[in-house]
């Protein structure tokens, strides 16, 4: 059964888009356990992803990281036996990829709630994508800009902070490089 979470995406697509999931699919349960996680993911789709896909087309929309289940989180933290590198990065206490999931102590992985994803639009520099998001005044919570040739991270949640971050080559968050977008929010 396919669970629609917006006009264009299914929950299954949103939860199985990572390379790590595809590599270890038989060992990972990718779906949310908490019903509020599904609602948060659907809200992200309705308010952020549906407008992006409607503008740029579903064929050009490339979801690179959606929901992070507890199983996926464990695999992201493991090292590849050949390369010795971790399969991925996960900062569930910060990035909202785990939506409303709770740990074994009953606490939310991320107190900010909401949901997040990383995506790009094929043949569109990510700074132009952020320009469009800002022009449309989409109600995001956080937006991470990693560079013009990389996907962006965006979240939607109850805070609607509209916080924009860029990252140094070492991966340190910075406001440098986001001035034009932040200025647009002030004026």
mmCIF file of the C-alpha atoms, coordinates in Angstrom:
data_MODEL
# 
_entry.id   MODEL 
# 
loop_
_atom_site.group_PDB 
_atom_site.id 
_atom_site.type_symbol 
_atom_site.label_atom_id 
_atom_site.label_alt_id 
_atom_site.label_comp_id 
_atom_site.label_asym_id 
_atom_site.label_entity_id 
_atom_site.label_seq_id 
_atom_site.pdbx_PDB_ins_code 
_atom_site.Cartn_x 
_atom_site.Cartn_y 
_atom_site.Cartn_z 
_atom_site.occupancy 
_atom_site.B_iso_or_equiv 
_atom_site.pdbx_formal_charge 
_atom_site.auth_seq_id 
_atom_site.auth_comp_id 
_atom_site.auth_asym_id 
_atom_site.auth_atom_id 
_atom_site.pdbx_PDB_model_num 
ATOM 1   C CA . UNK A 1 1   ? 0.000  0.000  0.000   1.00 0.00 ? 1   UNK A CA 1 
ATOM 2   C CA . UNK A 1 2   ? 1.296  3.451  -0.930  1.00 0.00 ? 2   UNK A CA 1 
ATOM 3   C CA . UNK A 1 3   ? 0.795  6.245  1.603   1.00 0.00 ? 3   UNK A CA 1 
ATOM 4   C CA . UNK A 1 4   ? 0.569  9.674  -0.062  1.00 0.00 ? 4   UNK A CA 1 
ATOM 5   C CA . UNK A 1 5   ? 2.145  12.500 1.950   1.00 0.00 ? 5   UNK A CA 1 
ATOM 6   C CA . UNK A 1 6   ? 1.608  15.294 -0.532  1.00 0.00 ? 6   UNK A CA 1 
ATOM 7   C CA . UNK A 1 7   ? 0.603  15.815 -4.134  1.00 0.00 ? 7   UNK A CA 1 
ATOM 8   C CA . UNK A 1 8   ? 3.767  14.197 -5.493  1.00 0.00 ? 8   UNK A CA 1 
ATOM 9   C CA . UNK A 1 9   ? 5.504  11.982 -2.932  1.00 0.00 ? 9   UNK A CA 1 
ATOM 10  C CA . UNK A 1 10  ? 4.727  8.813  -1.028  1.00 0.00 ? 10  UNK A CA 1 
ATOM 11  C CA . UNK A 1 11  ? 5.841  8.084  2.517   1.00 0.00 ? 11  UNK A CA 1 
ATOM 12  C CA . UNK A 1 12  ? 7.744  5.086  1.194   1.00 0.00 ? 12  UNK A CA 1 
ATOM 13  C CA . UNK A 1 13  ? 9.735  7.235  -1.247  1.00 0.00 ? 13  UNK A CA 1 
ATOM 14  C CA . UNK A 1 14  ? 10.441 9.804  1.466   1.00 0.00 ? 14  UNK A CA 1 
ATOM 15  C CA . UNK A 1 15  ? 11.763 7.105  3.823   1.00 0.00 ? 15  UNK A CA 1 
ATOM 16  C CA . UNK A 1 16  ? 13.833 5.030  1.373   1.00 0.00 ? 16  UNK A CA 1 
ATOM 17  C CA . UNK A 1 17  ? 15.743 7.611  -0.674  1.00 0.00 ? 17  UNK A CA 1 
ATOM 18  C CA . UNK A 1 18  ? 19.175 7.404  1.005   1.00 0.00 ? 18  UNK A CA 1 
ATOM 19  C CA . UNK A 1 19  ? 22.092 5.439  -0.387  1.00 0.00 ? 19  UNK A CA 1 
ATOM 20  C CA . UNK A 1 20  ? 22.550 3.809  3.013   1.00 0.00 ? 20  UNK A CA 1 
ATOM 21  C CA . UNK A 1 21  ? 18.963 2.544  3.017   1.00 0.00 ? 21  UNK A CA 1 
ATOM 22  C CA . UNK A 1 22  ? 19.271 1.172  -0.510  1.00 0.00 ? 22  UNK A CA 1 
ATOM 23  C CA . UNK A 1 23  ? 22.490 -0.615 0.418   1.00 0.00 ? 23  UNK A CA 1 
ATOM 24  C CA . UNK A 1 24  ? 21.085 -2.235 3.586   1.00 0.00 ? 24  UNK A CA 1 
ATOM 25  C CA . UNK A 1 25  ? 17.346 -2.302 2.758   1.00 0.00 ? 25  UNK A CA 1 
ATOM 26  C CA . UNK A 1 26  ? 16.845 -5.852 4.006   1.00 0.00 ? 26  UNK A CA 1 
ATOM 27  C CA . UNK A 1 27  ? 18.165 -4.863 7.453   1.00 0.00 ? 27  UNK A CA 1 
ATOM 28  C CA . UNK A 1 28  ? 16.467 -1.470 7.924   1.00 0.00 ? 28  UNK A CA 1 
ATOM 29  C CA . UNK A 1 29  ? 12.871 -0.664 8.801   1.00 0.00 ? 29  UNK A CA 1 
ATOM 30  C CA . UNK A 1 30  ? 12.663 2.797  7.216   1.00 0.00 ? 30  UNK A CA 1 
ATOM 31  C CA . UNK A 1 31  ? 9.174  3.872  8.297   1.00 0.00 ? 31  UNK A CA 1 
ATOM 32  C CA . UNK A 1 32  ? 8.150  6.075  11.232  1.00 0.00 ? 32  UNK A CA 1 
ATOM 33  C CA . UNK A 1 33  ? 6.691  4.446  14.328  1.00 0.00 ? 33  UNK A CA 1 
ATOM 34  C CA . UNK A 1 34  ? 5.029  7.572  15.774  1.00 0.00 ? 34  UNK A CA 1 
ATOM 35  C CA . UNK A 1 35  ? 1.871  8.687  13.927  1.00 0.00 ? 35  UNK A CA 1 
ATOM 36  C CA . UNK A 1 36  ? 2.790  12.352 14.483  1.00 0.00 ? 36  UNK A CA 1 
ATOM 37  C CA . UNK A 1 37  ? 5.943  11.768 12.422  1.00 0.00 ? 37  UNK A CA 1 
ATOM 38  C CA . UNK A 1 38  ? 3.791  10.946 9.390   1.00 0.00 ? 38  UNK A CA 1 
ATOM 39  C CA . UNK A 1 39  ? 1.737  14.108 9.974   1.00 0.00 ? 39  UNK A CA 1 
ATOM 40  C CA . UNK A 1 40  ? 4.919  16.207 10.263  1.00 0.00 ? 40  UNK A CA 1 
ATOM 41  C CA . UNK A 1 41  ? 6.351  14.722 7.053   1.00 0.00 ? 41  UNK A CA 1 
ATOM 42  C CA . UNK A 1 42  ? 3.051  15.393 5.264   1.00 0.00 ? 42  UNK A CA 1 
ATOM 43  C CA . UNK A 1 43  ? 3.134  19.021 6.480   1.00 0.00 ? 43  UNK A CA 1 
ATOM 44  C CA . UNK A 1 44  ? 6.701  19.395 5.145   1.00 0.00 ? 44  UNK A CA 1 
ATOM 45  C CA . UNK A 1 45  ? 5.506  18.104 1.782   1.00 0.00 ? 45  UNK A CA 1 
ATOM 46  C CA . UNK A 1 46  ? 2.411  20.317 1.675   1.00 0.00 ? 46  UNK A CA 1 
ATOM 47  C CA . UNK A 1 47  ? 4.126  23.557 2.704   1.00 0.00 ? 47  UNK A CA 1 
ATOM 48  C CA . UNK A 1 48  ? 7.610  23.159 1.188   1.00 0.00 ? 48  UNK A CA 1 
ATOM 49  C CA . UNK A 1 49  ? 8.111  20.248 -1.220  1.00 0.00 ? 49  UNK A CA 1 
ATOM 50  C CA . UNK A 1 50  ? 4.816  20.390 -3.141  1.00 0.00 ? 50  UNK A CA 1 
ATOM 51  C CA . UNK A 1 51  ? 5.387  24.052 -4.158  1.00 0.00 ? 51  UNK A CA 1 
ATOM 52  C CA . UNK A 1 52  ? 8.993  23.261 -5.186  1.00 0.00 ? 52  UNK A CA 1 
ATOM 53  C CA . UNK A 1 53  ? 7.943  20.265 -7.283  1.00 0.00 ? 53  UNK A CA 1 
ATOM 54  C CA . UNK A 1 54  ? 5.028  22.203 -8.817  1.00 0.00 ? 54  UNK A CA 1 
ATOM 55  C CA . UNK A 1 55  ? 7.455  24.935 -9.908  1.00 0.00 ? 55  UNK A CA 1 
ATOM 56  C CA . UNK A 1 56  ? 10.410 22.875 -11.135 1.00 0.00 ? 56  UNK A CA 1 
ATOM 57  C CA . UNK A 1 57  ? 8.813  19.543 -12.043 1.00 0.00 ? 57  UNK A CA 1 
ATOM 58  C CA . UNK A 1 58  ? 8.859  16.109 -10.473 1.00 0.00 ? 58  UNK A CA 1 
ATOM 59  C CA . UNK A 1 59  ? 11.409 14.813 -12.985 1.00 0.00 ? 59  UNK A CA 1 
ATOM 60  C CA . UNK A 1 60  ? 13.964 17.410 -11.808 1.00 0.00 ? 60  UNK A CA 1 
ATOM 61  C CA . UNK A 1 61  ? 13.266 17.002 -8.067  1.00 0.00 ? 61  UNK A CA 1 
ATOM 62  C CA . UNK A 1 62  ? 15.847 14.754 -6.391  1.00 0.00 ? 62  UNK A CA 1 
ATOM 63  C CA . UNK A 1 63  ? 15.285 13.787 -2.756  1.00 0.00 ? 63  UNK A CA 1 
ATOM 64  C CA . UNK A 1 64  ? 18.614 12.744 -1.231  1.00 0.00 ? 64  UNK A CA 1 
ATOM 65  C CA . UNK A 1 65  ? 17.698 12.321 2.462   1.00 0.00 ? 65  UNK A CA 1 
ATOM 66  C CA . UNK A 1 66  ? 14.231 12.157 3.948   1.00 0.00 ? 66  UNK A CA 1 
ATOM 67  C CA . UNK A 1 67  ? 13.076 10.506 7.151   1.00 0.00 ? 67  UNK A CA 1 
ATOM 68  C CA . UNK A 1 68  ? 15.665 8.869  9.401   1.00 0.00 ? 68  UNK A CA 1 
ATOM 69  C CA . UNK A 1 69  ? 14.267 5.870  11.276  1.00 0.00 ? 69  UNK A CA 1 
ATOM 70  C CA . UNK A 1 70  ? 15.995 4.504  14.369  1.00 0.00 ? 70  UNK A CA 1 
ATOM 71  C CA . UNK A 1 71  ? 17.273 1.609  12.223  1.00 0.00 ? 71  UNK A CA 1 
ATOM 72  C CA . UNK A 1 72  ? 18.683 3.964  9.578   1.00 0.00 ? 72  UNK A CA 1 
ATOM 73  C CA . UNK A 1 73  ? 20.305 6.091  12.302  1.00 0.00 ? 73  UNK A CA 1 
ATOM 74  C CA . UNK A 1 74  ? 22.196 3.023  13.547  1.00 0.00 ? 74  UNK A CA 1 
ATOM 75  C CA . UNK A 1 75  ? 23.468 2.217  10.042  1.00 0.00 ? 75  UNK A CA 1 
ATOM 76  C CA . UNK A 1 76  ? 24.509 5.819  9.354   1.00 0.00 ? 76  UNK A CA 1 
ATOM 77  C CA . UNK A 1 77  ? 26.735 5.680  12.437  1.00 0.00 ? 77  UNK A CA 1 
ATOM 78  C CA . UNK A 1 78  ? 28.463 2.444  11.345  1.00 0.00 ? 78  UNK A CA 1 
ATOM 79  C CA . UNK A 1 79  ? 31.703 2.437  9.383   1.00 0.00 ? 79  UNK A CA 1 
ATOM 80  C CA . UNK A 1 80  ? 32.044 0.841  5.991   1.00 0.00 ? 80  UNK A CA 1 
ATOM 81  C CA . UNK A 1 81  ? 34.331 -2.205 6.454   1.00 0.00 ? 81  UNK A CA 1 
ATOM 82  C CA . UNK A 1 82  ? 36.208 -1.415 3.225   1.00 0.00 ? 82  UNK A CA 1 
ATOM 83  C CA . UNK A 1 83  ? 36.642 2.370  3.385   1.00 0.00 ? 83  UNK A CA 1 
ATOM 84  C CA . UNK A 1 84  ? 36.533 2.820  7.158   1.00 0.00 ? 84  UNK A CA 1 
ATOM 85  C CA . UNK A 1 85  ? 34.250 5.846  6.665   1.00 0.00 ? 85  UNK A CA 1 
ATOM 86  C CA . UNK A 1 86  ? 30.836 6.240  8.263   1.00 0.00 ? 86  UNK A CA 1 
ATOM 87  C CA . UNK A 1 87  ? 27.913 5.528  5.970   1.00 0.00 ? 87  UNK A CA 1 
ATOM 88  C CA . UNK A 1 88  ? 26.535 8.994  6.636   1.00 0.00 ? 88  UNK A CA 1 
ATOM 89  C CA . UNK A 1 89  ? 25.949 11.755 9.087   1.00 0.00 ? 89  UNK A CA 1 
ATOM 90  C CA . UNK A 1 90  ? 23.058 11.968 11.481  1.00 0.00 ? 90  UNK A CA 1 
ATOM 91  C CA . UNK A 1 91  ? 22.455 14.674 14.052  1.00 0.00 ? 91  UNK A CA 1 
ATOM 92  C CA . UNK A 1 92  ? 18.972 13.713 15.191  1.00 0.00 ? 92  UNK A CA 1 
ATOM 93  C CA . UNK A 1 93  ? 19.008 16.094 18.145  1.00 0.00 ? 93  UNK A CA 1 
ATOM 94  C CA . UNK A 1 94  ? 19.415 19.031 15.708  1.00 0.00 ? 94  UNK A CA 1 
ATOM 95  C CA . UNK A 1 95  ? 18.229 18.304 12.197  1.00 0.00 ? 95  UNK A CA 1 
ATOM 96  C CA . UNK A 1 96  ? 14.571 17.140 12.466  1.00 0.00 ? 96  UNK A CA 1 
ATOM 97  C CA . UNK A 1 97  ? 15.100 14.160 10.101  1.00 0.00 ? 97  UNK A CA 1 
ATOM 98  C CA . UNK A 1 98  ? 13.659 11.866 12.814  1.00 0.00 ? 98  UNK A CA 1 
ATOM 99  C CA . UNK A 1 99  ? 10.474 13.970 12.996  1.00 0.00 ? 99  UNK A CA 1 
ATOM 100 C CA . UNK A 1 100 ? 8.448  13.048 16.118  1.00 0.00 ? 100 UNK A CA 1 
ATOM 101 C CA . UNK A 1 101 ? 10.131 9.719  16.859  1.00 0.00 ? 101 UNK A CA 1 
ATOM 102 C CA . UNK A 1 102 ? 10.980 8.927  20.466  1.00 0.00 ? 102 UNK A CA 1 
ATOM 103 C CA . UNK A 1 103 ? 13.877 6.994  21.941  1.00 0.00 ? 103 UNK A CA 1 
ATOM 104 C CA . UNK A 1 104 ? 13.532 4.056  24.333  1.00 0.00 ? 104 UNK A CA 1 
ATOM 105 C CA . UNK A 1 105 ? 13.246 6.534  27.240  1.00 0.00 ? 105 UNK A CA 1 
ATOM 106 C CA . UNK A 1 106 ? 10.206 8.126  25.615  1.00 0.00 ? 106 UNK A CA 1 
ATOM 107 C CA . UNK A 1 107 ? 12.005 11.381 24.727  1.00 0.00 ? 107 UNK A CA 1 
ATOM 108 C CA . UNK A 1 108 ? 11.949 12.971 21.300  1.00 0.00 ? 108 UNK A CA 1 
ATOM 109 C CA . UNK A 1 109 ? 15.192 12.578 19.366  1.00 0.00 ? 109 UNK A CA 1 
ATOM 110 C CA . UNK A 1 110 ? 14.796 16.253 18.403  1.00 0.00 ? 110 UNK A CA 1 
ATOM 111 C CA . UNK A 1 111 ? 12.909 18.556 20.755  1.00 0.00 ? 111 UNK A CA 1 
ATOM 112 C CA . UNK A 1 112 ? 12.205 20.999 17.912  1.00 0.00 ? 112 UNK A CA 1 
ATOM 113 C CA . UNK A 1 113 ? 9.788  18.542 16.276  1.00 0.00 ? 113 UNK A CA 1 
ATOM 114 C CA . UNK A 1 114 ? 8.650  18.966 12.681  1.00 0.00 ? 114 UNK A CA 1 
ATOM 115 C CA . UNK A 1 115 ? 10.304 17.118 9.789   1.00 0.00 ? 115 UNK A CA 1 
ATOM 116 C CA . UNK A 1 116 ? 13.238 17.677 7.438   1.00 0.00 ? 116 UNK A CA 1 
ATOM 117 C CA . UNK A 1 117 ? 14.732 16.512 4.175   1.00 0.00 ? 117 UNK A CA 1 
ATOM 118 C CA . UNK A 1 118 ? 17.641 17.197 1.849   1.00 0.00 ? 118 UNK A CA 1 
ATOM 119 C CA . UNK A 1 119 ? 17.008 17.683 -1.860  1.00 0.00 ? 119 UNK A CA 1 
ATOM 120 C CA . UNK A 1 120 ? 18.153 19.352 -5.025  1.00 0.00 ? 120 UNK A CA 1 
ATOM 121 C CA . UNK A 1 121 ? 16.636 20.366 -8.323  1.00 0.00 ? 121 UNK A CA 1 
ATOM 122 C CA . UNK A 1 122 ? 18.572 18.911 -11.270 1.00 0.00 ? 122 UNK A CA 1 
ATOM 123 C CA . UNK A 1 123 ? 20.196 21.582 -13.468 1.00 0.00 ? 123 UNK A CA 1 
ATOM 124 C CA . UNK A 1 124 ? 19.466 24.354 -10.955 1.00 0.00 ? 124 UNK A CA 1 
ATOM 125 C CA . UNK A 1 125 ? 22.212 25.697 -8.684  1.00 0.00 ? 125 UNK A CA 1 
ATOM 126 C CA . UNK A 1 126 ? 21.130 25.404 -5.059  1.00 0.00 ? 126 UNK A CA 1 
ATOM 127 C CA . UNK A 1 127 ? 21.648 29.130 -4.439  1.00 0.00 ? 127 UNK A CA 1 
ATOM 128 C CA . UNK A 1 128 ? 19.036 29.803 -7.165  1.00 0.00 ? 128 UNK A CA 1 
ATOM 129 C CA . UNK A 1 129 ? 16.749 27.277 -5.437  1.00 0.00 ? 129 UNK A CA 1 
ATOM 130 C CA . UNK A 1 130 ? 17.156 29.135 -2.131  1.00 0.00 ? 130 UNK A CA 1 
ATOM 131 C CA . UNK A 1 131 ? 16.464 32.428 -3.965  1.00 0.00 ? 131 UNK A CA 1 
ATOM 132 C CA . UNK A 1 132 ? 13.179 30.953 -5.212  1.00 0.00 ? 132 UNK A CA 1 
ATOM 133 C CA . UNK A 1 133 ? 12.231 29.586 -1.758  1.00 0.00 ? 133 UNK A CA 1 
ATOM 134 C CA . UNK A 1 134 ? 12.829 33.028 -0.261  1.00 0.00 ? 134 UNK A CA 1 
ATOM 135 C CA . UNK A 1 135 ? 10.888 34.812 -3.043  1.00 0.00 ? 135 UNK A CA 1 
ATOM 136 C CA . UNK A 1 136 ? 7.933  32.495 -2.393  1.00 0.00 ? 136 UNK A CA 1 
ATOM 137 C CA . UNK A 1 137 ? 8.187  33.142 1.357   1.00 0.00 ? 137 UNK A CA 1 
ATOM 138 C CA . UNK A 1 138 ? 7.891  29.415 2.088   1.00 0.00 ? 138 UNK A CA 1 
ATOM 139 C CA . UNK A 1 139 ? 7.455  28.836 5.851   1.00 0.00 ? 139 UNK A CA 1 
ATOM 140 C CA . UNK A 1 140 ? 10.540 26.751 6.623   1.00 0.00 ? 140 UNK A CA 1 
ATOM 141 C CA . UNK A 1 141 ? 12.024 26.266 10.077  1.00 0.00 ? 141 UNK A CA 1 
ATOM 142 C CA . UNK A 1 142 ? 15.703 25.772 9.133   1.00 0.00 ? 142 UNK A CA 1 
ATOM 143 C CA . UNK A 1 143 ? 17.522 25.825 5.806   1.00 0.00 ? 143 UNK A CA 1 
ATOM 144 C CA . UNK A 1 144 ? 21.117 24.613 5.410   1.00 0.00 ? 144 UNK A CA 1 
ATOM 145 C CA . UNK A 1 145 ? 22.980 25.748 2.300   1.00 0.00 ? 145 UNK A CA 1 
ATOM 146 C CA . UNK A 1 146 ? 25.990 23.511 1.592   1.00 0.00 ? 146 UNK A CA 1 
ATOM 147 C CA . UNK A 1 147 ? 26.981 25.068 -1.739  1.00 0.00 ? 147 UNK A CA 1 
ATOM 148 C CA . UNK A 1 148 ? 25.575 25.721 -5.207  1.00 0.00 ? 148 UNK A CA 1 
ATOM 149 C CA . UNK A 1 149 ? 26.349 22.195 -6.468  1.00 0.00 ? 149 UNK A CA 1 
ATOM 150 C CA . UNK A 1 150 ? 24.982 20.330 -3.421  1.00 0.00 ? 150 UNK A CA 1 
ATOM 151 C CA . UNK A 1 151 ? 21.498 19.559 -2.088  1.00 0.00 ? 151 UNK A CA 1 
ATOM 152 C CA . UNK A 1 152 ? 19.933 21.844 0.519   1.00 0.00 ? 152 UNK A CA 1 
ATOM 153 C CA . UNK A 1 153 ? 18.514 20.771 3.870   1.00 0.00 ? 153 UNK A CA 1 
ATOM 154 C CA . UNK A 1 154 ? 15.138 22.231 4.794   1.00 0.00 ? 154 UNK A CA 1 
ATOM 155 C CA . UNK A 1 155 ? 12.768 21.628 7.685   1.00 0.00 ? 155 UNK A CA 1 
ATOM 156 C CA . UNK A 1 156 ? 9.202  22.529 8.507   1.00 0.00 ? 156 UNK A CA 1 
ATOM 157 C CA . UNK A 1 157 ? 8.012  22.618 12.091  1.00 0.00 ? 157 UNK A CA 1 
ATOM 158 C CA . UNK A 1 158 ? 5.997  24.573 14.628  1.00 0.00 ? 158 UNK A CA 1 
ATOM 159 C CA . UNK A 1 159 ? 8.728  27.162 15.256  1.00 0.00 ? 159 UNK A CA 1 
ATOM 160 C CA . UNK A 1 160 ? 8.915  28.590 11.699  1.00 0.00 ? 160 UNK A CA 1 
ATOM 161 C CA . UNK A 1 161 ? 12.268 30.164 12.668  1.00 0.00 ? 161 UNK A CA 1 
ATOM 162 C CA . UNK A 1 162 ? 13.343 30.719 9.048   1.00 0.00 ? 162 UNK A CA 1 
ATOM 163 C CA . UNK A 1 163 ? 16.948 30.218 10.156  1.00 0.00 ? 163 UNK A CA 1 
ATOM 164 C CA . UNK A 1 164 ? 19.451 29.985 7.292   1.00 0.00 ? 164 UNK A CA 1 
ATOM 165 C CA . UNK A 1 165 ? 22.895 28.474 7.743   1.00 0.00 ? 165 UNK A CA 1 
ATOM 166 C CA . UNK A 1 166 ? 25.828 27.882 5.432   1.00 0.00 ? 166 UNK A CA 1 
ATOM 167 C CA . UNK A 1 167 ? 28.809 25.666 6.223   1.00 0.00 ? 167 UNK A CA 1 
ATOM 168 C CA . UNK A 1 168 ? 32.558 26.129 6.057   1.00 0.00 ? 168 UNK A CA 1 
ATOM 169 C CA . UNK A 1 169 ? 34.661 23.578 4.129   1.00 0.00 ? 169 UNK A CA 1 
ATOM 170 C CA . UNK A 1 170 ? 35.297 21.901 7.512   1.00 0.00 ? 170 UNK A CA 1 
ATOM 171 C CA . UNK A 1 171 ? 31.544 21.532 8.111   1.00 0.00 ? 171 UNK A CA 1 
ATOM 172 C CA . UNK A 1 172 ? 31.175 24.274 10.727  1.00 0.00 ? 172 UNK A CA 1 
ATOM 173 C CA . UNK A 1 173 ? 27.849 26.156 10.627  1.00 0.00 ? 173 UNK A CA 1 
ATOM 174 C CA . UNK A 1 174 ? 28.159 29.850 9.766   1.00 0.00 ? 174 UNK A CA 1 
ATOM 175 C CA . UNK A 1 175 ? 25.936 32.763 8.798   1.00 0.00 ? 175 UNK A CA 1 
ATOM 176 C CA . UNK A 1 176 ? 28.596 33.948 6.331   1.00 0.00 ? 176 UNK A CA 1 
ATOM 177 C CA . UNK A 1 177 ? 27.327 33.512 2.803   1.00 0.00 ? 177 UNK A CA 1 
ATOM 178 C CA . UNK A 1 178 ? 23.653 33.798 3.779   1.00 0.00 ? 178 UNK A CA 1 
ATOM 179 C CA . UNK A 1 179 ? 23.489 37.591 4.068   1.00 0.00 ? 179 UNK A CA 1 
ATOM 180 C CA . UNK A 1 180 ? 21.441 38.196 0.917   1.00 0.00 ? 180 UNK A CA 1 
ATOM 181 C CA . UNK A 1 181 ? 18.754 35.777 2.049   1.00 0.00 ? 181 UNK A CA 1 
ATOM 182 C CA . UNK A 1 182 ? 18.649 37.010 5.625   1.00 0.00 ? 182 UNK A CA 1 
ATOM 183 C CA . UNK A 1 183 ? 18.489 40.624 4.413   1.00 0.00 ? 183 UNK A CA 1 
ATOM 184 C CA . UNK A 1 184 ? 15.475 39.698 2.309   1.00 0.00 ? 184 UNK A CA 1 
ATOM 185 C CA . UNK A 1 185 ? 13.706 38.428 5.457   1.00 0.00 ? 185 UNK A CA 1 
ATOM 186 C CA . UNK A 1 186 ? 14.378 41.671 7.327   1.00 0.00 ? 186 UNK A CA 1 
ATOM 187 C CA . UNK A 1 187 ? 13.247 44.057 4.597   1.00 0.00 ? 187 UNK A CA 1 
# 
